[in-house]
Amino acid sequence: MDSEDKQRVSLYLDKETVKTVDVFIKKHGYRSRNEFFETAAKNLIADSTLKSSDDILSDKLAKAIENVSGDNVKAISKGLFRYAVQLEMMMRVIAKTNHFTDDDLEDMRREAVNNVRRTRGKIKLEDIAKGWYNEE
């Protein structure tokens, strides 16, 4: 992005936050504080928007896929397709064995979105089955 598309802003942060950010930047390979804060701001806005709309997820996924080339796109697409098929099968099994109201489904969706956001998707089915996951 050209510098004429950018605007300089000033931030005042406590020193401990700046130290933590600098460590994070080095650990995760950001080129600068600017890149880190721009990414953080965009992600915070996307997360906030996701709470009110499901569309942002598909936008973020589409942009991420745009940056991947050729065979990698095909591999990602095939993997997502296989994942969607497995998820569809699970949903059908669950739907046939249980009778949920629309309110039940909405509550489960809200809880799932919050849990995935909180854990960044790093949960194990075993933890859910044993009840450990929802007790956190």
N, CA, C and O atoms as CSV, one atom per row, in Angstrom:
chain,resi,resn,atom,element,x,y,z
A,1,MET,N,N,0.844,-1.172,0.000
A,1,MET,CA,C,0.000,0.000,0.000
A,1,MET,C,C,0.888,1.233,0.000
A,1,MET,O,O,1.859,1.297,0.754
A,2,ASP,N,N,0.566,2.207,-0.834
A,2,ASP,CA,C,1.355,3.434,-0.927
A,2,ASP,C,C,1.211,4.259,0.341
A,2,ASP,O,O,0.189,4.206,1.025
A,3,SER,N,N,2.269,5.030,0.642
A,3,SER,CA,C,2.225,5.852,1.852
A,3,SER,C,C,1.145,6.920,1.765
A,3,SER,O,O,0.667,7.393,2.795
A,4,GLU,N,N,0.749,7.313,0.547
A,4,GLU,CA,C,-0.315,8.314,0.421
A,4,GLU,C,C,-1.676,7.729,0.817
A,4,GLU,O,O,-2.619,8.478,1.072
A,5,ASP,N,N,-1.783,6.399,0.869
A,5,ASP,CA,C,-3.008,5.748,1.323
A,5,ASP,C,C,-3.044,5.587,2.842
A,5,ASP,O,O,-4.043,5.134,3.401
A,6,LYS,N,N,-1.979,5.951,3.487
A,6,LYS,CA,C,-1.865,5.768,4.938
A,6,LYS,C,C,-2.010,7.100,5.659
A,6,LYS,O,O,-1.814,8.170,5.083
A,7,GLN,N,N,-2.357,7.002,6.929
A,7,GLN,CA,C,-2.466,8.192,7.774
A,7,GLN,C,C,-1.706,7.932,9.069
A,7,GLN,O,O,-1.862,6.878,9.686
A,8,ARG,N,N,-0.897,8.878,9.471
A,8,ARG,CA,C,-0.131,8.748,10.699
A,8,ARG,C,C,-1.046,9.054,11.891
A,8,ARG,O,O,-1.788,10.037,11.892
A,9,VAL,N,N,-0.971,8.182,12.904
A,9,VAL,CA,C,-1.719,8.397,14.149
A,9,VAL,C,C,-0.771,8.171,15.312
A,9,VAL,O,O,0.220,7.452,15.187
A,10,SER,N,N,-1.075,8.777,16.421
A,10,SER,CA,C,-0.264,8.599,17.628
A,10,SER,C,C,-1.015,7.736,18.627
A,10,SER,O,O,-2.230,7.861,18.786
A,11,LEU,N,N,-0.284,6.863,19.294
A,11,LEU,CA,C,-0.863,6.021,20.334
A,11,LEU,C,C,-0.060,6.188,21.615
A,11,LEU,O,O,1.165,6.306,21.578
A,12,TYR,N,N,-0.737,6.197,22.724
A,12,TYR,CA,C,-0.072,6.195,24.016
A,12,TYR,C,C,-0.421,4.891,24.707
A,12,TYR,O,O,-1.588,4.613,24.983
A,13,LEU,N,N,0.601,4.096,24.983
A,13,LEU,CA,C,0.415,2.796,25.613
A,13,LEU,C,C,1.309,2.717,26.831
A,13,LEU,O,O,2.362,3.351,26.888
A,14,ASP,N,N,0.874,1.923,27.813
A,14,ASP,CA,C,1.761,1.760,28.964
A,14,ASP,C,C,2.981,0.947,28.542
A,14,ASP,O,O,2.913,0.155,27.601
A,15,LYS,N,N,4.086,1.146,29.238
A,15,LYS,CA,C,5.372,0.558,28.836
A,15,LYS,C,C,5.337,-0.964,28.815
A,15,LYS,O,O,5.975,-1.591,27.968
A,16,GLU,N,N,4.604,-1.551,29.733
A,16,GLU,CA,C,4.520,-3.011,29.793
A,16,GLU,C,C,3.826,-3.564,28.548
A,16,GLU,O,O,4.217,-4.605,28.021
A,17,THR,N,N,2.800,-2.861,28.086
A,17,THR,CA,C,2.112,-3.285,26.862
A,17,THR,C,C,3.044,-3.200,25.666
A,17,THR,O,O,3.052,-4.095,24.821
A,18,VAL,N,N,3.827,-2.135,25.588
A,18,VAL,CA,C,4.772,-1.977,24.480
A,18,VAL,C,C,5.801,-3.111,24.504
A,18,VAL,O,O,6.127,-3.664,23.454
A,19,LYS,N,N,6.309,-3.461,25.675
A,19,LYS,CA,C,7.270,-4.565,25.776
A,19,LYS,C,C,6.647,-5.879,25.314
A,19,LYS,O,O,7.262,-6.647,24.574
A,20,THR,N,N,5.425,-6.121,25.759
A,20,THR,CA,C,4.726,-7.350,25.375
A,20,THR,C,C,4.498,-7.394,23.871
A,20,THR,O,O,4.692,-8.435,23.242
A,21,VAL,N,N,4.088,-6.274,23.295
A,21,VAL,CA,C,3.872,-6.189,21.851
A,21,VAL,C,C,5.179,-6.442,21.102
A,21,VAL,O,O,5.187,-7.180,20.117
A,22,ASP,N,N,6.261,-5.854,21.543
A,22,ASP,CA,C,7.551,-6.038,20.874
A,22,ASP,C,C,7.994,-7.498,20.884
A,22,ASP,O,O,8.516,-7.999,19.888
A,23,VAL,N,N,7.785,-8.182,22.014
A,23,VAL,CA,C,8.118,-9.611,22.097
A,23,VAL,C,C,7.241,-10.399,21.130
A,23,VAL,O,O,7.723,-11.285,20.423
A,24,PHE,N,N,5.957,-10.071,21.104
A,24,PHE,CA,C,5.019,-10.751,20.215
A,24,PHE,C,C,5.406,-10.547,18.752
A,24,PHE,O,O,5.361,-11.482,17.952
A,25,ILE,N,N,5.785,-9.321,18.413
A,25,ILE,CA,C,6.183,-8.991,17.041
A,25,ILE,C,C,7.362,-9.853,16.599
A,25,ILE,O,O,7.355,-10.408,15.500
A,26,LYS,N,N,8.369,-9.960,17.457
A,26,LYS,CA,C,9.540,-10.779,17.120
A,26,LYS,C,C,9.177,-12.252,17.006
A,26,LYS,O,O,9.610,-12.940,16.082
A,27,LYS,N,N,8.384,-12.726,17.951
A,27,LYS,CA,C,8.027,-14.144,17.995
A,27,LYS,C,C,7.195,-14.566,16.785
A,27,LYS,O,O,7.343,-15.681,16.286
A,28,HIS,N,N,6.328,-13.680,16.319
A,28,HIS,CA,C,5.398,-14.039,15.255
A,28,HIS,C,C,5.753,-13.451,13.892
A,28,HIS,O,O,4.974,-13.563,12.945
A,29,GLY,N,N,6.918,-12.827,13.789
A,29,GLY,CA,C,7.443,-12.419,12.499
A,29,GLY,C,C,6.823,-11.181,11.858
A,29,GLY,O,O,6.868,-11.027,10.637
A,30,TYR,N,N,6.253,-10.312,12.659
A,30,TYR,CA,C,5.772,-9.052,12.083
A,30,TYR,C,C,6.977,-8.192,11.735
A,30,TYR,O,O,7.994,-8.232,12.428
A,31,ARG,N,N,6.866,-7.412,10.662
A,31,ARG,CA,C,7.979,-6.579,10.222
A,31,ARG,C,C,8.109,-5.307,11.052
A,31,ARG,O,O,9.197,-4.742,11.160
A,32,SER,N,N,6.998,-4.855,11.640
A,32,SER,CA,C,7.027,-3.577,12.360
A,32,SER,C,C,5.845,-3.481,13.315
A,32,SER,O,O,4.914,-4.285,13.259
A,33,ARG,N,N,5.901,-2.488,14.185
A,33,ARG,CA,C,4.761,-2.200,15.052
A,33,ARG,C,C,3.566,-1.771,14.209
A,33,ARG,O,O,2.424,-2.115,14.512
A,34,ASN,N,N,3.842,-1.019,13.154
A,34,ASN,CA,C,2.749,-0.590,12.268
A,34,ASN,C,C,1.982,-1.790,11.739
A,34,ASN,O,O,0.752,-1.824,11.796
A,35,GLU,N,N,2.709,-2.776,11.224
A,35,GLU,CA,C,2.056,-3.966,10.679
A,35,GLU,C,C,1.256,-4.677,11.772
A,35,GLU,O,O,0.124,-5.101,11.543
A,36,PHE,N,N,1.849,-4.803,12.953
A,36,PHE,CA,C,1.167,-5.469,14.060
A,36,PHE,C,C,-0.132,-4.751,14.424
A,36,PHE,O,O,-1.186,-5.383,14.503
A,37,PHE,N,N,-0.066,-3.440,14.645
A,37,PHE,CA,C,-1.256,-2.713,15.085
A,37,PHE,C,C,-2.322,-2.643,13.994
A,37,PHE,O,O,-3.515,-2.664,14.295
A,38,GLU,N,N,-1.907,-2.562,12.744
A,38,GLU,CA,C,-2.886,-2.568,11.658
A,38,GLU,C,C,-3.605,-3.918,11.607
A,38,GLU,O,O,-4.826,-3.973,11.457
A,39,THR,N,N,-2.838,-5.004,11.733
A,39,THR,CA,C,-3.425,-6.340,11.748
A,39,THR,C,C,-4.337,-6.516,12.957
A,39,THR,O,O,-5.439,-7.051,12.837
A,40,ALA,N,N,-3.875,-6.064,14.121
A,40,ALA,CA,C,-4.680,-6.190,15.339
A,40,ALA,C,C,-5.991,-5.421,15.207
A,40,ALA,O,O,-7.044,-5.925,15.599
A,41,ALA,N,N,-5.939,-4.211,14.661
A,41,ALA,CA,C,-7.143,-3.401,14.499
A,41,ALA,C,C,-8.119,-4.078,13.536
A,41,ALA,O,O,-9.319,-4.146,13.803
A,42,LYS,N,N,-7.597,-4.578,12.415
A,42,LYS,CA,C,-8.467,-5.252,11.441
A,42,LYS,C,C,-9.110,-6.495,12.042
A,42,LYS,O,O,-10.291,-6.756,11.814
A,43,ASN,N,N,-8.335,-7.267,12.814
A,43,ASN,CA,C,-8.882,-8.475,13.426
A,43,ASN,C,C,-9.926,-8.153,14.490
A,43,ASN,O,O,-10.934,-8.851,14.601
A,44,LEU,N,N,-9.692,-7.103,15.271
A,44,LEU,CA,C,-10.669,-6.696,16.284
A,44,LEU,C,C,-11.973,-6.263,15.620
A,44,LEU,O,O,-13.058,-6.624,16.077
A,45,ILE,N,N,-11.864,-5.495,14.548
A,45,ILE,CA,C,-13.057,-5.058,13.811
A,45,ILE,C,C,-13.774,-6.266,13.210
A,45,ILE,O,O,-15.001,-6.351,13.269
A,46,ALA,N,N,-13.014,-7.199,12.632
A,46,ALA,CA,C,-13.619,-8.405,12.044
A,46,ALA,C,C,-14.317,-9.236,13.106
A,46,ALA,O,O,-15.425,-9.724,12.879
A,47,ASP,N,N,-13.686,-9.406,14.268
A,47,ASP,CA,C,-14.305,-10.168,15.355
A,47,ASP,C,C,-15.594,-9.509,15.820
A,47,ASP,O,O,-16.593,-10.187,16.059
A,48,SER,N,N,-15.570,-8.206,15.945
A,48,SER,CA,C,-16.760,-7.471,16.358
A,48,SER,C,C,-17.867,-7.596,15.320
A,48,SER,O,O,-19.037,-7.774,15.661
A,49,THR,N,N,-17.488,-7.501,14.059
A,49,THR,CA,C,-18.467,-7.631,12.981
A,49,THR,C,C,-19.023,-9.039,12.937
A,49,THR,O,O,-20.207,-9.232,12.659
A,50,LEU,N,N,-18.177,-10.032,13.209
A,50,LEU,CA,C,-18.609,-11.428,13.191
A,50,LEU,C,C,-19.709,-11.675,14.215
A,50,LEU,O,O,-20.597,-12.497,13.987
A,51,LYS,N,N,-19.658,-10.978,15.326
A,51,LYS,CA,C,-20.694,-11.138,16.338
A,51,LYS,C,C,-22.062,-10.722,15.799
A,51,LYS,O,O,-23.083,-11.266,16.219
A,52,SER,N,N,-22.088,-9.768,14.877
A,52,SER,CA,C,-23.361,-9.283,14.360
A,52,SER,C,C,-23.680,-9.800,12.965
A,52,SER,O,O,-24.797,-9.620,12.481
A,53,SER,N,N,-22.705,-10.447,12.304
A,53,SER,CA,C,-22.935,-10.922,10.931
A,53,SER,C,C,-21.989,-12.056,10.614
A,53,SER,O,O,-20.820,-12.014,10.998
A,54,ASP,N,N,-22.477,-13.072,9.917
A,54,ASP,CA,C,-21.636,-14.205,9.530
A,54,ASP,C,C,-20.846,-13.932,8.263
A,54,ASP,O,O,-19.972,-14.727,7.918
A,55,ASP,N,N,-21.116,-12.832,7.550
A,55,ASP,CA,C,-20.491,-12.562,6.258
A,55,ASP,C,C,-18.993,-12.304,6.337
A,55,ASP,O,O,-18.275,-12.611,5.384
A,56,ILE,N,N,-18.498,-11.753,7.436
A,56,ILE,CA,C,-17.095,-11.369,7.534
A,56,ILE,C,C,-16.178,-12.585,7.435
A,56,ILE,O,O,-15.071,-12.483,6.907
A,57,LEU,N,N,-16.627,-13.729,7.937
A,57,LEU,CA,C,-15.795,-14.925,7.883
A,57,LEU,C,C,-15.511,-15.314,6.444
A,57,LEU,O,O,-14.370,-15.617,6.097
A,58,SER,N,N,-16.535,-15.311,5.605
A,58,SER,CA,C,-16.308,-15.679,4.213
A,58,SER,C,C,-15.425,-14.647,3.512
A,58,SER,O,O,-14.637,-15.010,2.639
A,59,ASP,N,N,-15.539,-13.370,3.877
A,59,ASP,CA,C,-14.667,-12.337,3.306
A,59,ASP,C,C,-13.208,-12.583,3.692
A,59,ASP,O,O,-12.323,-12.511,2.839
A,60,LYS,N,N,-12.951,-12.873,4.970
A,60,LYS,CA,C,-11.584,-13.121,5.417
A,60,LYS,C,C,-11.018,-14.377,4.758
A,60,LYS,O,O,-9.854,-14.397,4.359
A,61,LEU,N,N,-11.829,-15.417,4.644
A,61,LEU,CA,C,-11.374,-16.652,4.021
A,61,LEU,C,C,-11.065,-16.424,2.548
A,61,LEU,O,O,-10.050,-16.907,2.045
A,62,ALA,N,N,-11.929,-15.694,1.854
A,62,ALA,CA,C,-11.702,-15.407,0.434
A,62,ALA,C,C,-10.414,-14.619,0.239
A,62,ALA,O,O,-9.657,-14.909,-0.687
A,63,LYS,N,N,-10.150,-13.637,1.081
A,63,LYS,CA,C,-8.921,-12.845,0.962
A,63,LYS,C,C,-7.691,-13.706,1.237
A,63,LYS,O,O,-6.664,-13.554,0.575
A,64,ALA,N,N,-7.792,-14.607,2.207
A,64,ALA,CA,C,-6.656,-15.489,2.513
A,64,ALA,C,C,-6.375,-16.420,1.342
A,64,ALA,O,O,-5.215,-16.668,1.013
A,65,ILE,N,N,-7.412,-16.932,0.719
A,65,ILE,CA,C,-7.243,-17.844,-0.409
A,65,ILE,C,C,-6.678,-17.116,-1.616
A,65,ILE,O,O,-5.929,-17.707,-2.395
A,66,GLU,N,N,-7.026,-15.831,-1.789
A,66,GLU,CA,C,-6.491,-15.052,-2.902
A,66,GLU,C,C,-4.961,-15.011,-2.872
A,66,GLU,O,O,-4.321,-14.947,-3.921
A,67,ASN,N,N,-4.379,-15.049,-1.680
A,67,ASN,CA,C,-2.934,-14.943,-1.531
A,67,ASN,C,C,-2.217,-16.278,-1.723
A,67,ASN,O,O,-0.988,-16.331,-1.682
A,68,VAL,N,N,-2.968,-17.350,-1.931
A,68,VAL,CA,C,-2.392,-18.669,-2.138
A,68,VAL,C,C,-2.455,-18.957,-3.634
A,68,VAL,O,O,-3.393,-18.540,-4.314
A,69,SER,N,N,-1.457,-19.669,-4.141
A,69,SER,CA,C,-1.408,-19.861,-5.589
A,69,SER,C,C,-1.682,-21.293,-6.015
A,69,SER,O,O,-1.506,-22.234,-5.241
A,70,GLY,N,N,-2.116,-21.438,-7.260
A,70,GLY,CA,C,-2.242,-22.673,-8.005
A,70,GLY,C,C,-2.666,-23.915,-7.273
A,70,GLY,O,O,-3.800,-24.018,-6.807
A,71,ASP,N,N,-1.737,-24.879,-7.168
A,71,ASP,CA,C,-2.039,-26.175,-6.584
A,71,ASP,C,C,-2.440,-26.072,-5.125
A,71,ASP,O,O,-3.225,-26.887,-4.641
A,72,ASN,N,N,-1.908,-25.075,-4.412
A,72,ASN,CA,C,-2.272,-24.901,-3.008
A,72,ASN,C,C,-3.748,-24.555,-2.861
A,72,ASN,O,O,-4.407,-25.011,-1.926
A,73,VAL,N,N,-4.267,-23.746,-3.787
A,73,VAL,CA,C,-5.684,-23.388,-3.748
A,73,VAL,C,C,-6.539,-24.630,-3.941
A,73,VAL,O,O,-7.534,-24.826,-3.244
A,74,LYS,N,N,-6.140,-25.473,-4.899
A,74,LYS,CA,C,-6.889,-26.707,-5.141
A,74,LYS,C,C,-6.864,-27.606,-3.916
A,74,LYS,O,O,-7.887,-28.187,-3.551
A,75,ALA,N,N,-5.713,-27.725,-3.282
A,75,ALA,CA,C,-5.591,-28.565,-2.091
A,75,ALA,C,C,-6.452,-28.020,-0.957
A,75,ALA,O,O,-7.123,-28.785,-0.265
A,76,ILE,N,N,-6.437,-26.719,-0.764
A,76,ILE,CA,C,-7.264,-26.103,0.277
A,76,ILE,C,C,-8.741,-26.331,-0.029
A,76,ILE,O,O,-9.520,-26.690,0.854
A,77,SER,N,N,-9.111,-26.122,-1.271
A,77,SER,CA,C,-10.503,-26.294,-1.686
A,77,SER,C,C,-10.970,-27.731,-1.461
A,77,SER,O,O,-12.062,-27.952,-0.938
A,78,LYS,N,N,-10.151,-28.708,-1.853
A,78,LYS,CA,C,-10.509,-30.114,-1.650
A,78,LYS,C,C,-10.628,-30.435,-0.166
A,78,LYS,O,O,-11.548,-31.138,0.253
A,79,GLY,N,N,-9.693,-29.917,0.628
A,79,GLY,CA,C,-9.739,-30.154,2.064
A,79,GLY,C,C,-10.985,-29.563,2.700
A,79,GLY,O,O,-11.622,-30.201,3.539
A,80,LEU,N,N,-11.334,-28.349,2.304
A,80,LEU,CA,C,-12.543,-27.717,2.832
A,80,LEU,C,C,-13.792,-28.481,2.405
A,80,LEU,O,O,-14.736,-28.615,3.183
A,81,PHE,N,N,-13.799,-28.980,1.175
A,81,PHE,CA,C,-14.940,-29.765,0.696
A,81,PHE,C,C,-15.103,-31.036,1.528
A,81,PHE,O,O,-16.205,-31.358,1.973
A,82,ARG,N,N,-13.990,-31.759,1.734
A,82,ARG,CA,C,-14.058,-32.986,2.538
A,82,ARG,C,C,-14.529,-32.683,3.958
A,82,ARG,O,O,-15.336,-33.421,4.522
A,83,TYR,N,N,-14.022,-31.598,4.529
A,83,TYR,CA,C,-14.429,-31.186,5.865
A,83,TYR,C,C,-15.931,-30.882,5.897
A,83,TYR,O,O,-16.626,-31.289,6.828
A,84,ALA,N,N,-16.431,-30.168,4.883
A,84,ALA,CA,C,-17.847,-29.819,4.827
A,84,ALA,C,C,-18.721,-31.066,4.716
A,84,ALA,O,O,-19.796,-31.126,5.312
A,85,VAL,N,N,-18.259,-32.064,3.951
A,85,VAL,CA,C,-19.018,-33.312,3.818
A,85,VAL,C,C,-19.102,-34.012,5.169
A,85,VAL,O,O,-20.182,-34.449,5.569
A,86,GLN,N,N,-17.988,-34.125,5.873
A,86,GLN,CA,C,-17.981,-34.776,7.184
A,86,GLN,C,C,-18.867,-34.027,8.181
A,86,GLN,O,O,-19.597,-34.642,8.959
A,87,LEU,N,N,-18.798,-32.724,8.149
A,87,LEU,CA,C,-19.624,-31.907,9.044
A,87,LEU,C,C,-21.101,-32.100,8.733
A,87,LEU,O,O,-21.919,-32.225,9.643
A,88,GLU,N,N,-21.443,-32.124,7.448
A,88,GLU,CA,C,-22.833,-32.358,7.027
A,88,GLU,C,C,-23.324,-33.711,7.523
A,88,GLU,O,O,-24.456,-33.824,7.995
A,89,MET,N,N,-22.480,-34.741,7.421
A,89,MET,CA,C,-22.869,-36.067,7.893
A,89,MET,C,C,-23.129,-36.055,9.397
A,89,MET,O,O,-24.114,-36.627,9.864
A,90,MET,N,N,-22.251,-35.405,10.150
A,90,MET,CA,C,-22.441,-35.315,11.606
A,90,MET,C,C,-23.728,-34.579,11.949
A,90,MET,O,O,-24.471,-34.992,12.839
A,91,MET,N,N,-23.984,-33.494,11.243
A,91,MET,CA,C,-25.193,-32.715,11.513
A,91,MET,C,C,-26.442,-33.545,11.231
A,91,MET,O,O,-27.422,-33.458,11.971
A,92,ARG,N,N,-26.419,-34.345,10.173
A,92,ARG,CA,C,-27.572,-35.191,9.860
A,92,ARG,C,C,-27.794,-36.251,10.940
A,92,ARG,O,O,-28.933,-36.507,11.331
A,93,VAL,N,N,-26.716,-36.866,11.421
A,93,VAL,CA,C,-26.832,-37.871,12.484
A,93,VAL,C,C,-27.428,-37.229,13.735
A,93,VAL,O,O,-28.339,-37.782,14.351
A,94,ILE,N,N,-26.919,-36.082,14.096
A,94,ILE,CA,C,-27.412,-35.392,15.290
A,94,ILE,C,C,-28.872,-34.987,15.118
A,94,ILE,O,O,-29.674,-35.149,16.037
A,95,ALA,N,N,-29.218,-34.462,13.946
A,95,ALA,CA,C,-30.589,-34.024,13.702
A,95,ALA,C,C,-31.573,-35.192,13.757
A,95,ALA,O,O,-32.691,-35.040,14.249
A,96,LYS,N,N,-31.158,-36.360,13.251
A,96,LYS,CA,C,-32.062,-37.516,13.240
A,96,LYS,C,C,-32.249,-38.121,14.626
A,96,LYS,O,O,-33.264,-38.768,14.884
A,97,THR,N,N,-31.295,-37.922,15.509
A,97,THR,CA,C,-31.397,-38.543,16.835
A,97,THR,C,C,-31.907,-37.590,17.907
A,97,THR,O,O,-32.189,-38.021,19.025
A,98,ASN,N,N,-32.032,-36.303,17.589
A,98,ASN,CA,C,-32.485,-35.319,18.573
A,98,ASN,C,C,-33.519,-34.390,17.937
A,98,ASN,O,O,-33.542,-34.190,16.723
A,99,HIS,N,N,-34.350,-33.847,18.773
A,99,HIS,CA,C,-35.344,-32.885,18.299
A,99,HIS,C,C,-35.071,-31.557,19.003
A,99,HIS,O,O,-35.376,-31.395,20.185
A,100,PHE,N,N,-34.494,-30.610,18.264
A,100,PHE,CA,C,-34.140,-29.323,18.826
A,100,PHE,C,C,-35.117,-28.244,18.354
A,100,PHE,O,O,-35.584,-28.269,17.215
A,101,THR,N,N,-35.414,-27.312,19.235
A,101,THR,CA,C,-36.218,-26.154,18.842
A,101,THR,C,C,-35.304,-25.135,18.161
A,101,THR,O,O,-34.080,-25.219,18.256
A,102,ASP,N,N,-35.914,-24.184,17.479
A,102,ASP,CA,C,-35.124,-23.114,16.851
A,102,ASP,C,C,-34.325,-22.352,17.898
A,102,ASP,O,O,-33.182,-21.969,17.648
A,103,ASP,N,N,-34.914,-22.129,19.069
A,103,ASP,CA,C,-34.207,-21.432,20.146
A,103,ASP,C,C,-33.011,-22.247,20.638
A,103,ASP,O,O,-31.950,-21.689,20.917
A,104,ASP,N,N,-33.184,-23.576,20.743
A,104,ASP,CA,C,-32.064,-24.440,21.141
A,104,ASP,C,C,-30.906,-24.314,20.151
A,104,ASP,O,O,-29.746,-24.176,20.540
A,105,LEU,N,N,-31.247,-24.365,18.865
A,105,LEU,CA,C,-30.210,-24.277,17.830
A,105,LEU,C,C,-29.505,-22.922,17.863
A,105,LEU,O,O,-28.285,-22.857,17.713
A,106,GLU,N,N,-30.253,-21.855,18.054
A,106,GLU,CA,C,-29.649,-20.517,18.112
A,106,GLU,C,C,-28.726,-20.397,19.318
A,106,GLU,O,O,-27.641,-19.826,19.211
A,107,ASP,N,N,-29.148,-20.933,20.473
A,107,ASP,CA,C,-28.296,-20.914,21.665
A,107,ASP,C,C,-27.015,-21.715,21.437
A,107,ASP,O,O,-25.933,-21.286,21.839
A,108,MET,N,N,-27.135,-22.874,20.793
A,108,MET,CA,C,-25.952,-23.696,20.507
A,108,MET,C,C,-25.010,-22.993,19.541
A,108,MET,O,O,-23.792,-23.040,19.712
A,109,ARG,N,N,-25.576,-22.334,18.515
A,109,ARG,CA,C,-24.745,-21.609,17.549
A,109,ARG,C,C,-23.985,-20.485,18.247
A,109,ARG,O,O,-22.784,-20.315,18.031
A,110,ARG,N,N,-24.681,-19.721,19.078
A,110,ARG,CA,C,-24.040,-18.604,19.791
A,110,ARG,C,C,-22.916,-19.112,20.695
A,110,ARG,O,O,-21.828,-18.539,20.733
A,111,GLU,N,N,-23.198,-20.200,21.424
A,111,GLU,CA,C,-22.182,-20.782,22.302
A,111,GLU,C,C,-20.991,-21.302,21.506
A,111,GLU,O,O,-19.844,-21.126,21.917
A,112,ALA,N,N,-21.258,-21.942,20.367
A,112,ALA,CA,C,-20.179,-22.472,19.538
A,112,ALA,C,C,-19.301,-21.358,18.997
A,112,ALA,O,O,-18.076,-21.470,19.028
A,113,VAL,N,N,-19.908,-20.279,18.499
A,113,VAL,CA,C,-19.130,-19.145,17.975
A,113,VAL,C,C,-18.252,-18.574,19.079
A,113,VAL,O,O,-17.066,-18.320,18.864
A,114,ASN,N,N,-18.829,-18.371,20.264
A,114,ASN,CA,C,-18.052,-17.813,21.375
A,114,ASN,C,C,-16.921,-18.750,21.800
A,114,ASN,O,O,-15.813,-18.296,22.084
A,115,ASN,N,N,-17.196,-20.048,21.844
A,115,ASN,CA,C,-16.171,-21.008,22.261
A,115,ASN,C,C,-15.045,-21.108,21.244
A,115,ASN,O,O,-13.876,-21.152,21.625
A,116,VAL,N,N,-15.376,-21.145,19.957
A,116,VAL,CA,C,-14.338,-21.224,18.925
A,116,VAL,C,C,-13.503,-19.954,18.926
A,116,VAL,O,O,-12.282,-20.014,18.786
A,117,ARG,N,N,-14.147,-18.813,19.083
A,117,ARG,CA,C,-13.409,-17.550,19.130
A,117,ARG,C,C,-12.474,-17.533,20.348
A,117,ARG,O,O,-11.323,-17.110,20.249
A,118,ARG,N,N,-12.980,-17.996,21.492
A,118,ARG,CA,C,-12.193,-17.992,22.725
A,118,ARG,C,C,-10.997,-18.931,22.633
A,118,ARG,O,O,-9.912,-18.610,23.119
A,119,THR,N,N,-11.193,-20.084,22.015
A,119,THR,CA,C,-10.129,-21.087,21.962
A,119,THR,C,C,-9.371,-21.067,20.651
A,119,THR,O,O,-8.424,-21.832,20.470
A,120,ARG,N,N,-9.780,-20.197,19.728
A,120,ARG,CA,C,-9.203,-20.138,18.373
A,120,ARG,C,C,-9.292,-21.495,17.682
A,120,ARG,O,O,-8.430,-21.859,16.882
A,121,GLY,N,N,-10.360,-22.243,18.009
A,121,GLY,CA,C,-10.615,-23.522,17.360
A,121,GLY,C,C,-9.771,-24.670,17.864
A,121,GLY,O,O,-9.811,-25.758,17.288
A,122,LYS,N,N,-9.006,-24.462,18.924
A,122,LYS,CA,C,-8.112,-25.507,19.419
A,122,LYS,C,C,-8.763,-26.241,20.586
A,122,LYS,O,O,-8.379,-26.054,21.740
A,123,ILE,N,N,-9.741,-27.067,20.277
A,123,ILE,CA,C,-10.388,-27.886,21.292
A,123,ILE,C,C,-10.431,-29.315,20.788
A,123,ILE,O,O,-10.353,-29.566,19.585
A,124,LYS,N,N,-10.553,-30.234,21.704
A,124,LYS,CA,C,-10.609,-31.646,21.346
A,124,LYS,C,C,-12.022,-32.156,21.583
A,124,LYS,O,O,-12.673,-31.780,22.557
A,125,LEU,N,N,-12.486,-33.010,20.691
A,125,LEU,CA,C,-13.806,-33.612,20.839
A,125,LEU,C,C,-13.913,-34.336,22.176
A,125,LEU,O,O,-14.966,-34.319,22.813
A,126,GLU,N,N,-12.822,-34.970,22.600
A,126,GLU,CA,C,-12.828,-35.705,23.863
A,126,GLU,C,C,-13.145,-34.781,25.037
A,126,GLU,O,O,-13.854,-35.162,25.968
A,127,ASP,N,N,-12.608,-33.556,24.979
A,127,ASP,CA,C,-12.862,-32.602,26.058
A,127,ASP,C,C,-14.332,-32.203,26.107
A,127,ASP,O,O,-14.900,-32.042,27.187
A,128,ILE,N,N,-14.941,-32.043,24.945
A,128,ILE,CA,C,-16.363,-31.713,24.909
A,128,ILE,C,C,-17.172,-32.875,25.445
A,128,ILE,O,O,-18.085,-32.693,26.251
A,129,ALA,N,N,-16.829,-34.085,24.986
A,129,ALA,CA,C,-17.586,-35.281,25.399
A,129,ALA,C,C,-17.498,-35.496,26.900
A,129,ALA,O,O,-18.470,-35.927,27.521
A,130,LYS,N,N,-16.352,-35.203,27.489
A,130,LYS,CA,C,-16.173,-35.399,28.928
A,130,LYS,C,C,-16.709,-34.247,29.752
A,130,LYS,O,O,-16.746,-34.320,30.980
A,131,GLY,N,N,-17.129,-33.174,29.076
A,131,GLY,CA,C,-17.711,-32.037,29.788
A,131,GLY,C,C,-16.681,-31.046,30.302
A,131,GLY,O,O,-17.054,-30.073,30.958
A,132,TRP,N,N,-15.386,-31.259,30.027
A,132,TRP,CA,C,-14.349,-30.351,30.537
A,132,TRP,C,C,-14.394,-29.015,29.828
A,132,TRP,O,O,-14.108,-27.978,30.428
A,133,TYR,N,N,-14.748,-29.033,28.569
A,133,TYR,CA,C,-14.671,-27.844,27.722
A,133,TYR,C,C,-15.598,-26.731,28.196
A,133,TYR,O,O,-15.181,-25.575,28.276
A,134,ASN,N,N,-16.831,-27.057,28.507
A,134,ASN,CA,C,-17.800,-26.027,28.888
A,134,ASN,C,C,-17.608,-25.535,30.318
A,134,ASN,O,O,-18.225,-24.546,30.714
A,135,GLU,N,N,-16.768,-26.202,31.094
A,135,GLU,CA,C,-16.543,-25.779,32.469
A,135,GLU,C,C,-15.479,-24.717,32.602
A,135,GLU,O,O,-15.283,-24.176,33.691
A,136,GLU,N,N,-14.774,-24.399,31.503
A,136,GLU,CA,C,-13.670,-23.416,31.559
A,136,GLU,C,C,-14.178,-22.040,31.882
A,136,GLU,O,O,-13.392,-21.096,31.969
